[in-house]
């Protein structure tokens, strides 16, 4: 679970960094800002994974009832 979230957060952070590098070439994200962005994306990815797992379990339970 953490590997997928880590990989997704890494890719999204890289994309965010490139976006700011292109939009603001004089002031790209520094190391501390990049760390904060990574943390935000990582937490977001974990939440999405958790919600997805809950939905899948709910669908499995409804399939077993029928």
N, C-alpha and C positions, 0 to 999 in steps of 0.2 A: 504494500500500500504506500509506503513512504518512498519507494523507488520511483513509482509513477509520478507521485506528487512532486518529488525533487526534480525529476526530468522536465516535467511541465513547467515548474517554476523557473528552472534554468533557461528554458527556451523563451518563455514569456519575458523574463528579465533581460535577456539578450535583445529581444525585440524592442523592449522599452528603451534600453540604452541606445540602440541604433536610432530609434525615433527621435530621441532628444539630441543625439549627436548630429542628425541631419537638420532638425529644426533650429537648434541652438548650437552651432559649431563653436562659438566662443566659450560656451559654458556647458559642456556635456556633464552627465552625472558623475559625481566623484565616488570614491569607494564607500563612504558612509551612506550616501543616498542610494547607491546600488544595493547595499546590504539591506536597507529598509525596503526597497522595492522588491527584492528577492523574498524577504520575510512576508510581505503582503501577498505576493503571488503564491507562496508556499502554503500559507494559511488558507487562501482562497481555493487552491487545488485540493487541500485536505477536506474542506467543507463540501466542495462539489463531489468528491469521491464518497464522502460519508452519505450525502443525500442520494447519490446514485445507488449505493449499496442498500439503503433503506427502501428505495423504490423497487429494486430487484427482488428483495426479500418479500415485500408486500405482494408482488405479482406472483411469486412462487407459491405463497400461501393461498392466494385466490385460485390459482390453477389446481392446487391439491383439493380444494373444496368441491370443485366441479367434476 
